[in-house]
Amino acid sequence: MDAVLSALDYVVIAAMLLISCGIGVFFAVRAGPKQTSNDYFLGSQDVPVIAVVLSISATILSAVTFIGTPAEVYLYGPTYGLTALSRIHVPIITSIFFVPVYYRLKVVTIYQYIGMRFNDTVRYAVIFIRITSGFLFMGVMMYAPALALSLATGLSLQFSILSVGLICTFYTSIGGIKAVIWTDVFQACAMLIGAVVMIVAGTVKIGGPAEGWSRAVEGGRGELVDFRADLTVRFTIWSGAIGASFIWLSNGVARQEMVQRYNACRTEREARMAAWLGLIGTAVIELLAVAVGMTIFAYYYTCDPLKSGRIGRPDQIVPFFIMDIFSSYPGMPGLLIGCVFCAALSSVSSALNGVVATAGQDVIRKLKPGLSDFKYTSLAKLISFGFGILTIALAFLATLLSGGILQTIFSIAGITGGPICGVIILGMFFPRANSMGAMSGLIGGVAVGVIQYVGSQVFSSRSPPLPLSISECEMSVNMTQLTSYTSDQYTTSITGITRGFSSTSTLPPTDSESHAFFRIGYLYLQALTTISCVLIGIAVSYATSWNDPKVADPKFLTPFIARLYAGSKNNHNSENTEQMYLRKI
């Protein structure tokens, strides 16, 4: 590609990165040297609800959404947008049944809840799984968009990784959760603006929305809803409404970053509102990303950059489009590339702060219960800096690995979300569930996910992309490149790396009924692992003398279930929840 970033573009990118740094410095200075742990991890519980809403949306979504979702839509059509259906009911479920428990317990981490409800064995098993996957997540979130940007724009891979890594480490370490939330606000606005600019500019270039839709229909991308009741179809209304529901439920209730944001709100009512609106906000941003993908397809519908050899990977389509459309407008490519950086920063900084909160609250407080709050907060800042450097190292390590290995690593990391969600469901909805059941469910859920994923690599074949045309490409395009792009190369995209569970294989597909389990669409995997965890947990709890619900502490149960056992708490009112937990361990 001939277009490259100009000096002004680099100035704009630097300015957007410096804004994020500035927000961190502001909150560090504002808190002063006496910043408490409550302020560092929960923002003193006085963060405005609108800021938490935008932070939730920006945290859950990332550079994957900004780059990967349009690439997915470009290849497979707009049916991915059906996943937005899950944001109709999941926000309601999250805000009514889960958020009140977290907020009333005043926990800093979800692992504190798991320890109080079950025991330390379950607690630290979950911590091990989540932290391991969390570091993999952060490393790949730095590496994947940096790779796409470097290949499509010429922006240095090392510059991209170091920029995201050092800046998010800096402002997360010194500013704490307030710095992370308010930078998320800036970054969410940047993502929204970037998506709208690309949609409007692309639509104008192709001659309007009607022409864009006409091209989509002609290109085989006019189907918005697929009603087939087939679990192996990549996207249907059922995978969007049911399969994706478990993914977003896990995001809303089983991610450490989310619990911190709920408990950073001023009141329980605001916490519930933040969960509800924040999850709905993710649907808005994802639908914009779907529109970006459709716009890009309409723009290139007769000269696909992939088949014509102008780019080598699907995840380069967004950066390529930015440079193609805006290179004649100095500063605009820099603004939009800066939006990609913002998307990466929001996810990495939130994950980093969550990992540090876990290390502090679940490890340091356990080992050093008498540590003063000042020393504890100072140590948390040092740990944040160290973890940030480790994440940068992991991102650079990722540059030495092949795309297939990266896809496998991140996919296995993604398998853990469902079982952890299952453990929390067991704790809040099943008073009879015991610690042995929770541990068995956790292990069983992860095992089911791993078996399904490994089997999908052996027995299944990747869904073929929809047709792409090069009928009107200029003759100057190298003709050997026109035939060099094969369907196998789609598997190395950021979409495959970050979404995981997409069926890829070097073996021919099989129609054997015995292998049907391994051909289930990736949107159903989280549902599979969550349900497996819950069912195994209930069965083992029953087999091992499950708890008497009369002694279940209502504080650990979702409000609806707690009311059913309200009479059983009279004998426990004199005991503080944390004191009960400390005696248990």
C-alpha positions as CSV (number, residue, x, y, z in Angstrom):
1,M,0.0,0.0,0.0
2,D,1.4,3.4,-1.0
3,A,-0.3,5.6,1.6
4,V,1.6,6.2,4.8
5,L,1.0,8.2,7.9
6,S,2.1,11.8,7.7
7,A,3.9,13.8,10.4
8,L,0.6,15.4,11.3
9,D,-1.0,12.0,11.8
10,Y,1.7,11.1,14.3
11,V,1.1,14.3,16.1
12,V,-2.6,13.5,16.4
13,I,-1.9,10.0,17.6
14,A,0.5,11.3,20.2
15,A,-2.0,13.9,21.3
16,M,-4.7,11.3,21.9
17,L,-2.2,9.1,23.9
18,L,-1.1,12.1,25.9
19,I,-4.7,12.9,26.8
20,S,-5.0,9.5,28.4
21,C,-1.8,10.1,30.3
22,G,-3.0,13.5,31.4
23,I,-6.2,12.1,32.9
24,G,-4.1,9.6,34.9
25,V,-1.8,12.4,36.2
26,F,-4.8,14.6,37.1
27,F,-6.4,11.9,39.3
28,A,-3.1,11.0,40.9
29,V,-2.4,14.6,41.8
30,R,-6.0,15.1,42.9
31,A,-5.8,12.1,45.3
32,G,-2.5,13.3,46.6
33,P,0.0,11.2,48.6
34,K,-2.7,10.0,51.0
35,Q,-4.6,8.1,48.4
36,T,-6.4,5.2,50.1
37,S,-7.0,1.7,48.8
38,N,-10.7,2.4,48.6
39,D,-10.0,5.3,46.4
40,Y,-7.5,3.4,44.3
41,F,-9.7,0.4,43.7
42,L,-13.2,1.7,44.0
43,G,-12.9,5.4,43.4
44,S,-14.2,6.2,46.9
45,Q,-17.6,5.0,45.6
46,D,-18.4,8.4,44.2
47,V,-17.9,8.0,40.4
48,P,-20.8,9.5,38.4
49,V,-23.0,6.8,36.8
50,I,-22.6,8.2,33.3
51,A,-18.9,7.7,33.6
52,V,-19.3,4.1,34.8
53,V,-21.7,3.4,31.9
54,L,-19.3,4.5,29.3
55,S,-16.4,2.8,31.1
56,I,-18.3,-0.5,31.1
57,S,-19.0,-0.3,27.4
58,A,-15.3,0.6,26.6
59,T,-13.9,-2.0,28.9
60,I,-15.9,-5.0,27.5
61,L,-15.3,-3.9,23.9
62,S,-11.8,-3.3,22.6
63,A,-9.6,-3.0,19.5
64,V,-11.1,-6.3,18.6
65,T,-14.5,-4.6,18.1
66,F,-13.0,-1.7,16.3
67,I,-10.9,-3.9,13.9
68,G,-12.2,-7.5,14.3
69,T,-15.9,-7.0,14.1
70,P,-15.9,-5.1,10.8
71,A,-13.6,-7.8,9.4
72,E,-16.0,-10.5,10.5
73,V,-18.9,-8.7,8.9
74,Y,-16.9,-8.0,5.7
75,L,-16.4,-11.8,5.3
76,Y,-19.6,-13.2,6.7
77,G,-22.3,-10.5,6.4
78,P,-24.3,-8.6,8.9
79,T,-25.9,-11.5,10.7
80,Y,-23.2,-11.1,13.4
81,G,-25.3,-8.1,14.5
82,L,-27.9,-10.6,15.9
83,T,-25.7,-10.9,19.0
84,A,-27.1,-7.5,20.0
85,L,-30.3,-9.4,20.8
86,S,-28.6,-10.7,23.9
87,R,-28.4,-7.1,25.2
88,I,-32.2,-6.9,25.5
89,H,-32.4,-9.3,28.5
90,V,-28.9,-9.8,29.8
91,P,-28.6,-6.3,31.2
92,I,-31.9,-6.7,33.1
93,I,-30.8,-10.1,34.5
94,T,-27.4,-8.7,35.5
95,S,-28.7,-5.5,37.2
96,I,-31.6,-7.3,39.1
97,F,-30.0,-10.6,40.2
98,F,-26.3,-10.1,40.5
99,V,-25.3,-6.4,41.0
100,P,-27.2,-6.1,44.4
101,V,-25.2,-8.9,45.9
102,Y,-21.9,-7.5,44.9
103,Y,-22.8,-4.0,46.0
104,R,-24.3,-4.9,49.4
105,L,-21.3,-7.0,50.3
106,K,-18.9,-4.1,49.4
107,V,-16.4,-6.5,47.9
108,V,-13.5,-5.3,45.8
109,T,-13.2,-8.5,43.8
110,I,-15.5,-11.3,42.7
111,Y,-13.1,-13.7,44.3
112,Q,-13.9,-12.3,47.8
113,Y,-17.5,-13.3,47.1
114,I,-16.5,-16.8,46.0
115,G,-14.4,-17.2,49.1
116,M,-17.1,-16.1,51.4
117,R,-19.8,-18.2,49.7
118,F,-17.7,-21.3,49.3
119,N,-14.1,-21.5,50.5
120,D,-10.5,-20.5,49.8
121,T,-9.8,-23.6,47.6
122,V,-12.5,-22.5,45.1
123,R,-11.5,-18.9,45.5
124,Y,-7.9,-19.4,44.5
125,A,-8.7,-21.9,41.8
126,V,-10.8,-19.3,40.1
127,I,-8.1,-16.7,40.7
128,F,-5.5,-18.9,39.1
129,I,-7.6,-19.5,36.0
130,R,-8.7,-15.8,35.7
131,I,-5.2,-14.3,36.2
132,T,-3.6,-16.7,33.7
133,S,-6.2,-15.9,31.1
134,G,-6.1,-12.2,32.0
135,F,-2.4,-11.9,31.2
136,L,-2.9,-13.7,28.0
137,F,-5.7,-11.4,27.2
138,M,-3.7,-8.3,27.8
139,G,-0.7,-9.5,25.8
140,V,-2.8,-10.4,22.8
141,M,-4.9,-7.1,23.1
142,M,-1.6,-5.2,22.7
143,Y,-0.2,-7.4,20.0
144,A,-3.1,-8.2,17.7
145,P,-4.2,-4.6,16.8
146,A,-0.5,-3.5,16.7
147,L,0.2,-6.2,14.1
148,A,-2.8,-5.2,12.0
149,L,-1.8,-1.6,12.1
150,S,1.8,-2.2,11.2
151,L,1.0,-4.4,8.2
152,A,-1.7,-2.0,6.8
153,T,-0.3,1.4,7.6
154,G,3.5,0.9,8.0
155,L,3.2,2.0,11.7
156,S,6.0,0.3,13.7
157,L,4.9,-2.8,15.5
158,Q,7.3,-2.0,18.4
159,F,6.0,1.6,18.6
160,S,2.4,0.4,18.8
161,I,3.0,-2.2,21.5
162,L,5.2,0.2,23.6
163,S,2.8,3.1,23.2
164,V,-0.2,1.1,24.4
165,G,1.8,-0.8,27.1
166,L,3.7,2.0,28.7
167,I,0.9,4.6,28.6
168,C,-1.8,2.3,30.1
169,T,0.7,1.1,32.7
170,F,1.6,4.6,33.7
171,Y,-1.9,6.0,34.1
172,T,-3.3,2.8,35.6
173,S,-0.5,2.6,38.2
174,I,-0.6,6.2,39.4
175,G,-4.3,7.0,39.1
176,G,-6.1,3.8,40.0
177,I,-9.7,3.0,39.1
178,K,-10.8,6.7,38.7
179,A,-8.1,7.3,36.1
180,V,-9.1,4.1,34.3
181,I,-12.8,5.0,34.3
182,W,-12.3,8.5,33.1
183,T,-9.9,7.6,30.4
184,D,-12.4,5.0,29.3
185,V,-14.9,7.8,28.9
186,F,-12.6,9.6,26.6
187,Q,-11.7,6.4,24.8
188,A,-15.4,5.4,24.4
189,C,-16.2,8.7,22.9
190,A,-13.2,8.4,20.5
191,M,-14.4,4.9,19.4
192,L,-17.9,6.2,18.7
193,I,-16.6,9.2,16.8
194,G,-14.2,7.1,14.7
195,A,-16.9,4.6,13.8
196,V,-19.4,7.3,12.8
197,V,-16.8,9.1,10.7
198,M,-15.9,5.9,8.8
199,I,-19.6,5.1,8.2
200,V,-20.4,8.6,6.9
201,A,-17.3,9.0,4.8
202,G,-17.7,5.5,3.2
203,T,-21.4,6.0,2.6
204,V,-20.8,9.3,0.8
205,K,-18.0,7.7,-1.3
206,I,-20.3,4.9,-2.5
207,G,-23.2,7.1,-3.3
208,G,-25.5,6.9,-0.3
209,P,-27.1,4.2,1.9
210,A,-29.4,2.9,-0.8
211,E,-26.5,2.2,-3.1
212,G,-24.6,0.6,-0.2
213,W,-27.5,-1.8,0.6
214,S,-27.9,-2.6,-3.1
215,R,-24.2,-3.6,-3.3
216,A,-24.6,-5.7,-0.1
217,V,-27.5,-7.6,-1.6
218,E,-25.7,-8.1,-4.8
219,G,-22.7,-9.4,-2.9
220,G,-24.7,-12.0,-1.0
221,R,-24.9,-10.0,2.3
222,G,-28.5,-8.9,2.2
223,E,-29.7,-11.5,4.8
224,L,-30.1,-9.9,8.2
225,V,-31.8,-12.7,10.1
226,D,-31.2,-16.5,9.8
227,F,-33.9,-18.6,11.6
228,R,-32.3,-22.0,11.0
229,A,-32.3,-24.1,14.1
230,D,-28.8,-25.5,13.4
231,L,-26.2,-25.2,16.1
232,T,-23.4,-25.5,13.5
233,V,-24.4,-22.4,11.6
234,R,-22.0,-19.6,12.4
235,F,-24.7,-16.9,13.1
236,T,-28.4,-17.3,13.5
237,I,-31.1,-15.6,15.5
238,W,-30.8,-18.4,18.1
239,S,-27.0,-18.1,18.5
240,G,-27.4,-14.3,18.8
241,A,-30.3,-14.5,21.3
242,I,-29.2,-17.6,23.3
243,G,-25.6,-18.4,22.7
244,A,-24.4,-14.8,22.9
245,S,-26.5,-14.3,26.1
246,F,-24.1,-16.5,28.1
247,I,-21.1,-14.6,26.7
248,W,-22.5,-11.3,27.8
249,L,-23.8,-12.6,31.1
250,S,-20.2,-13.8,31.8
251,N,-18.9,-10.4,30.8
252,G,-21.4,-8.7,33.1
253,V,-21.2,-10.8,36.3
254,A,-17.9,-12.8,36.2
255,R,-15.3,-10.2,35.2
256,Q,-13.4,-8.5,37.9
257,E,-13.3,-5.2,36.0
258,M,-17.1,-5.1,36.0
259,V,-17.6,-5.6,39.7
260,Q,-15.1,-2.8,40.5
261,R,-17.2,-0.5,38.3
262,Y,-20.5,-1.5,39.9
263,N,-19.1,-0.9,43.4
264,A,-17.5,2.4,42.4
265,C,-21.0,3.9,42.0
266,R,-22.5,6.1,44.7
267,T,-25.6,4.0,45.4
268,E,-26.9,0.5,44.6
269,R,-29.5,2.1,42.3
270,E,-26.8,3.8,40.3
271,A,-24.8,0.5,40.2
272,R,-27.8,-1.3,38.7
273,M,-28.4,1.5,36.3
274,A,-24.7,1.4,35.2
275,A,-24.8,-2.3,34.6
276,W,-28.0,-2.0,32.6
277,L,-27.0,1.0,30.4
278,G,-23.4,-0.1,30.1
279,L,-24.2,-3.5,28.6
280,I,-26.8,-1.8,26.3
281,G,-24.0,0.6,25.3
282,T,-21.9,-2.4,24.1
283,A,-24.7,-3.3,21.7
284,V,-24.7,0.2,20.3
285,I,-21.0,0.2,19.6
286,E,-21.1,-3.3,18.1
287,L,-23.9,-2.4,15.8
288,L,-21.8,0.6,14.7
289,A,-18.9,-1.8,14.0
290,V,-21.3,-4.0,12.0
291,A,-22.2,-0.9,9.9
292,V,-18.5,-0.1,9.4
293,G,-18.0,-3.6,8.1
294,M,-20.9,-3.3,5.7
295,T,-19.8,0.1,4.5
296,I,-16.3,-1.2,3.8
297,F,-17.7,-4.2,1.8
298,A,-19.9,-1.8,-0.3
299,Y,-16.8,0.3,-1.0
300,Y,-14.7,-2.6,-2.1
301,Y,-17.5,-4.8,-3.5
302,T,-15.9,-5.2,-6.9
303,C,-12.3,-5.1,-5.9
304,D,-11.6,-6.9,-2.7
305,P,-8.2,-6.0,-1.2
306,L,-7.8,-9.5,0.1
307,K,-8.1,-11.4,-3.1
308,S,-6.3,-8.7,-5.0
309,G,-3.3,-9.0,-2.7
310,R,-3.3,-5.5,-1.5
311,I,-3.6,-6.8,2.1
312,G,-2.7,-10.2,3.4
313,R,-5.1,-10.6,6.4
314,P,-8.7,-9.8,7.1
315,D,-7.9,-7.8,10.2
316,Q,-6.1,-5.3,8.1
317,I,-9.2,-4.2,6.3
318,V,-10.1,-1.4,8.7
319,P,-6.7,0.2,8.8
320,F,-6.4,-0.2,5.0
321,F,-9.8,1.5,4.5
322,I,-8.7,4.3,6.8
323,M,-5.6,5.0,4.8
324,D,-7.4,4.5,1.4
325,I,-10.2,6.9,2.2
326,F,-8.5,9.6,4.4
327,S,-4.9,9.7,3.3
328,S,-5.5,12.9,1.3
329,Y,-6.9,14.6,4.5
330,P,-3.8,15.2,6.7
331,G,-4.5,14.3,10.3
332,M,-7.6,12.2,9.7
333,P,-5.8,8.9,9.4
334,G,-4.0,9.7,12.7
335,L,-7.3,10.5,14.4
336,L,-8.8,7.2,13.4
337,I,-5.7,5.2,14.1
338,G,-5.7,6.9,17.5
339,C,-9.2,5.6,18.0
340,V,-7.8,2.1,17.6
341,F,-5.2,2.8,20.2
342,C,-7.9,4.1,22.5
343,A,-9.8,0.9,22.0
344,A,-6.8,-1.1,23.0
345,L,-6.0,1.1,26.0
346,S,-9.4,0.9,27.4
347,S,-9.4,-2.9,27.6
348,V,-5.8,-3.4,28.7
349,S,-5.9,-0.8,31.4
350,S,-9.1,-2.1,32.8
351,A,-7.8,-5.7,32.8
352,L,-4.6,-4.5,34.4
353,N,-6.4,-2.7,37.2
354,G,-8.5,-5.7,37.8
355,V,-5.5,-8.1,38.1
356,V,-3.8,-5.7,40.5
357,A,-7.0,-5.5,42.6
358,T,-7.0,-9.3,42.8
359,A,-3.3,-9.4,43.7
360,G,-3.9,-6.8,46.4
361,Q,-7.2,-7.8,47.9
362,D,-6.9,-11.6,47.6
363,V,-3.2,-12.1,48.1
364,I,-1.5,-9.2,49.9
365,R,-4.3,-8.7,52.3
366,K,-4.3,-12.4,53.0
367,L,-0.5,-12.6,53.6
368,K,-0.2,-9.2,55.3
369,P,-3.5,-8.5,57.1
370,G,-1.8,-5.9,59.4
371,L,-0.3,-3.8,56.6
372,S,-1.2,-0.1,56.8
373,D,-3.5,1.2,54.1
374,F,-0.8,3.7,52.9
375,K,1.8,0.9,52.5
376,Y,-0.8,-1.4,50.9
377,T,-1.8,1.2,48.3
378,S,1.8,2.0,47.6
379,L,2.6,-1.6,47.1
380,A,-0.5,-2.0,44.8
381,K,0.9,0.8,42.6
382,L,4.3,-1.0,42.4
383,I,2.5,-4.3,41.5
384,S,0.5,-2.5,38.8
385,F,3.7,-1.2,37.3
386,G,5.4,-4.6,37.4
387,F,2.3,-6.3,35.9
388,G,2.2,-3.7,33.1
389,I,5.8,-4.4,32.2
390,L,5.1,-8.2,32.2
391,T,2.2,-7.6,29.9
392,I,4.4,-5.7,27.4
393,A,6.9,-8.5,27.5
394,L,4.1,-11.0,26.7
395,A,3.0,-8.9,23.8
396,F,6.5,-8.9,22.4
397,L,6.7,-12.6,23.0
398,A,3.5,-13.0,21.0
399,T,5.4,-11.5,18.0
400,L,7.6,-14.7,17.9
401,L,4.6,-17.0,17.7
402,S,2.5,-18.0,14.7
403,G,-1.1,-16.9,14.3
404,G,-2.4,-20.4,14.8
405,I,-0.6,-20.7,18.2
406,L,-2.0,-17.3,19.2
407,Q,-5.5,-18.4,18.3
408,T,-5.2,-21.5,20.4
409,I,-3.8,-19.7,23.4
410,F,-6.5,-17.0,23.4
411,S,-9.3,-19.5,22.6
412,I,-8.3,-21.7,25.6
413,A,-8.2,-18.5,27.8
414,G,-11.7,-17.7,26.6
415,I,-13.0,-21.1,27.7
416,T,-12.6,-20.1,31.4
417,G,-15.3,-17.4,31.4
418,G,-18.2,-19.8,31.3
419,P,-17.2,-22.0,34.3
420,I,-16.4,-19.0,36.4
421,C,-19.8,-17.6,35.6
422,G,-21.3,-21.0,36.5
423,V,-19.6,-20.9,39.9
424,I,-21.2,-17.5,40.6
425,I,-24.6,-18.7,39.5
426,L,-24.2,-21.7,41.8
427,G,-23.4,-19.4,44.7
428,M,-26.2,-16.9,44.2
429,F,-29.1,-19.1,43.0
430,F,-28.5,-22.5,44.7
431,P,-28.4,-22.2,48.5
432,R,-27.7,-26.0,48.7
433,A,-24.6,-25.8,46.5
434,N,-21.4,-26.5,48.5
435,S,-17.7,-25.9,47.9
436,M,-17.1,-29.4,46.6
437,G,-19.8,-28.9,44.0
438,A,-18.5,-25.5,43.0
439,M,-14.9,-26.9,42.5
440,S,-16.2,-29.9,40.6
441,G,-18.3,-27.7,38.4
442,L,-15.4,-25.3,37.7
443,I,-13.1,-28.2,36.7
444,G,-15.8,-29.9,34.7
445,G,-16.8,-26.8,32.8
446,V,-13.3,-26.0,31.8
447,A,-12.8,-29.7,30.8
448,V,-15.9,-29.6,28.6
449,G,-14.8,-26.4,26.9
450,V,-11.3,-27.7,26.2
451,I,-12.6,-31.0,24.8
452,Q,-15.0,-29.1,22.5
453,Y,-12.4,-26.7,21.4
454,V,-9.7,-29.3,20.6
455,G,-12.3,-31.5,18.9
456,S,-13.4,-28.6,16.7
457,Q,-9.8,-28.2,15.5
458,V,-9.7,-31.9,14.5
459,F,-13.1,-32.7,13.2
460,S,-14.6,-29.5,11.9
461,S,-14.0,-27.1,9.0
462,R,-14.1,-23.3,9.1
463,S,-17.3,-21.7,7.7
464,P,-16.5,-20.4,4.2
465,P,-16.7,-16.7,3.8
466,L,-19.3,-15.1,1.5
467,P,-18.2,-14.3,-2.1
468,L,-15.6,-11.5,-2.7
469,S,-15.2,-9.9,-6.1
470,I,-12.2,-8.6,-8.0
471,S,-14.1,-8.0,-11.2
472,E,-13.2,-4.3,-11.4
473,C,-9.7,-4.3,-10.0
474,E,-7.1,-2.3,-11.9
475,M,-5.0,-4.3,-14.3
476,S,-1.9,-3.1,-12.6
477,V,-2.6,-5.4,-9.7
478,N,-0.2,-8.3,-9.7
479,M,-2.1,-11.2,-11.2
480,T,-0.2,-13.8,-9.2
481,Q,-1.6,-12.1,-6.1
482,L,-5.2,-12.5,-7.3
483,T,-5.1,-16.2,-6.9
484,S,-2.8,-16.5,-3.9
485,Y,-5.3,-15.8,-1.2
486,T,-6.9,-19.0,0.0
487,S,-9.6,-19.6,2.5
488,D,-7.1,-21.1,5.0
489,Q,-5.5,-17.6,5.3
490,Y,-8.7,-16.3,6.9
491,T,-7.8,-18.2,10.0
492,T,-4.9,-16.0,11.0
493,S,-7.1,-12.8,11.3
494,I,-7.6,-10.9,14.5
495,T,-11.2,-12.2,14.4
496,G,-10.0,-15.7,14.8
497,I,-7.4,-14.8,17.4
498,T,-9.7,-12.9,19.7
499,R,-13.1,-14.3,19.2
500,G,-11.8,-17.9,19.5
501,F,-13.6,-21.1,19.0
502,S,-14.1,-20.5,15.3
503,S,-13.8,-23.9,13.6
504,T,-10.5,-24.2,11.7
505,S,-8.7,-27.3,10.5
506,T,-6.3,-28.6,8.0
507,L,-8.4,-31.8,7.7
508,P,-11.5,-32.2,5.5
509,P,-14.9,-31.7,7.1
510,T,-16.8,-34.6,8.3
511,D,-20.6,-35.1,8.5
512,S,-20.4,-37.9,11.0
513,E,-23.1,-37.6,13.7
514,S,-20.5,-38.6,16.3
515,H,-18.6,-35.4,15.5
516,A,-21.6,-33.0,15.6
517,F,-20.6,-31.9,19.1
518,F,-17.4,-30.5,17.8
519,R,-19.1,-28.5,15.0
520,I,-21.2,-26.4,17.3
521,G,-20.9,-22.7,16.5
522,Y,-18.4,-20.7,18.7
523,L,-21.2,-18.5,20.2
524,Y,-22.6,-21.5,22.0
525,L,-19.4,-22.6,23.7
526,Q,-19.8,-20.2,26.7
527,A,-23.3,-21.5,27.2
528,L,-22.0,-25.0,27.0
529,T,-19.3,-24.5,29.7
530,T,-21.6,-22.4,32.0
531,I,-24.4,-24.9,31.9
532,S,-22.0,-27.8,32.4
533,C,-20.5,-26.1,35.5
534,V,-23.9,-25.5,37.0
535,L,-25.2,-29.0,36.4
536,I,-22.0,-30.7,37.6
537,G,-22.0,-28.5,40.6
538,I,-25.6,-29.3,41.6
539,A,-25.0,-33.1,41.1
540,V,-21.8,-33.2,43.2
541,S,-23.3,-31.0,45.9
542,Y,-26.2,-33.4,46.1
543,A,-23.9,-36.4,46.2
544,T,-21.7,-34.9,48.9
545,S,-24.4,-33.9,51.5
546,W,-25.3,-30.5,50.1
547,N,-25.9,-27.5,52.3
548,D,-29.0,-27.1,54.4
549,P,-30.7,-24.0,53.0
550,K,-31.8,-23.1,56.5
551,V,-28.3,-22.1,57.4
552,A,-27.6,-20.3,54.1
553,D,-26.6,-16.6,54.6
554,P,-29.0,-14.5,52.5
555,K,-26.3,-12.0,51.9
556,F,-24.7,-14.4,49.5
557,L,-27.8,-15.1,47.6
558,T,-29.5,-13.1,44.8
559,P,-32.4,-11.0,46.4
560,F,-35.2,-13.2,44.9
561,I,-33.7,-16.4,46.3
562,A,-32.7,-14.7,49.6
563,R,-36.3,-13.7,50.2
564,L,-37.3,-17.4,50.0
565,Y,-34.9,-18.1,52.9
566,A,-35.3,-14.9,54.8
567,G,-36.4,-16.7,57.9
568,S,-33.2,-18.6,58.2
569,K,-31.0,-15.6,58.9
570,N,-32.2,-14.7,62.3
571,N,-29.6,-16.8,64.0
572,H,-26.8,-15.1,62.0
573,N,-27.7,-11.3,62.3
574,S,-25.1,-10.7,64.9
575,E,-22.3,-11.9,62.7
576,N,-20.5,-9.7,60.2
577,T,-20.2,-11.2,56.7
578,E,-16.4,-10.8,56.6
579,Q,-16.0,-12.2,60.2
580,M,-18.0,-15.3,59.2
581,Y,-15.6,-15.7,56.3
582,L,-12.5,-15.3,58.4
583,R,-13.7,-17.9,60.8
584,K,-14.5,-20.3,58.0
585,I,-11.0,-20.2,56.7
